[in-house]
Amino acid sequence: MSTPPVPPCADEAAKPPEQRDTQDPFVVVADAVDGMRDELASLNDQFRRRLLNDREARRSLDELHEALDHTRRQAEGRILQPLLYDLVLLTDRVQRQAEGDDRFAGSVAAELLTLLERYGMARVPVTRGLFDPAAQEAVGTIAALSPEQVGQVAEIVRHGYRMDERVVRPQQVRVYVDPGPE
């Protein structure tokens, strides 16, 4: 029956200090590197968890800001839009007065347009071309002189207005139509 081998470190500890073998420096360095590796892996894991938490918090905060901004715009629209629409009607009346060569009315109309723009109301651009039911309302027709004119905007009767991307009042136009058989 043989005796189990004694671990080297226990055997070394039993020897007097002058007889002990010094520990292999490569083993000491390897143990230190393993410890640092474990510590680095732990720190890396903590960093990744923190980064994911920060991303999630930032995403949640961005979503809250978007929801708040959307709610604010809706509230402004409900409060401001009726007032701005009334100003659009007033602008129409003042511009009709200015067409009679009234300089004061022209000046007031320009100021009203500037005021509307300051609060996000913009005129639908005057464009000739095909009738666009998304931004225009046909209030009359004119007989086309050629087949190419059919469906085109003949004239603008009243300006339209947008608030952001939403049409508040469509542009009222007359559209060229086929005159039919003669």
JOPE-V69056 format. One record per pair of residues at least 12 apart in sequence whose ideal C-beta (glycine too) atoms are under 7 Angstrom apart, sorted by the first residue. I is the first residue (numbers start at 1). GAP is how many residues later the second one is. D is the distance in whole Angstrom. If there is no record, write none. Layout:
I_GAP_D, I_GAP_D
This chain:
77_86_7, 80_39_6, 81_82_6, 81_87_7, 84_32_6, 84_35_6, 84_37_5, 85_83_6, 85_84_7, 87_25_6, 87_28_7, 87_29_6, 88_28_7, 88_33_7, 88_73_5, 88_81_6, 90_22_6, 91_18_6, 91_21_4, 91_22_6, 91_25_7, 92_66_7, 94_14_5, 94_15_4, 94_18_6, 95_14_5, 120_43_5, 120_44_6, 121_40_5, 121_42_5, 121_47_7, 122_39_7, 122_40_5, 123_36_5, 123_38_6, 124_35_7, 124_36_4, 124_37_6, 124_38_6, 124_43_7, 124_47_5, 126_30_6, 128_24_7, 128_25_6, 129_23_6, 129_24_6, 130_21_6, 130_22_6, 131_20_6, 131_22_6, 131_42_7, 131_44_5, 135_25_6, 135_32_6, 135_35_6, 135_36_6, 136_24_7, 136_34_5, 136_35_5, 136_37_5, 137_33_4, 137_35_5, 138_35_6, 138_37_5, 139_18_5, 139_33_5, 139_34_7, 139_35_7, 140_34_4, 141_33_6, 141_34_6, 141_36_4, 142_12_4, 142_32_5, 142_34_6, 143_34_7, 143_36_4, 144_32_4, 144_33_6, 144_34_6, 144_35_6, 149_27_4, 150_26_6, 150_27_6, 150_28_5, 151_24_7, 151_25_7, 152_24_5, 153_20_5, 153_22_6, 154_20_5, 154_21_6, 154_22_5, 155_18_7, 155_19_5, 156_15_6, 156_17_5, 157_15_4, 157_16_6, 157_17_6, 158_14_4, 159_12_6
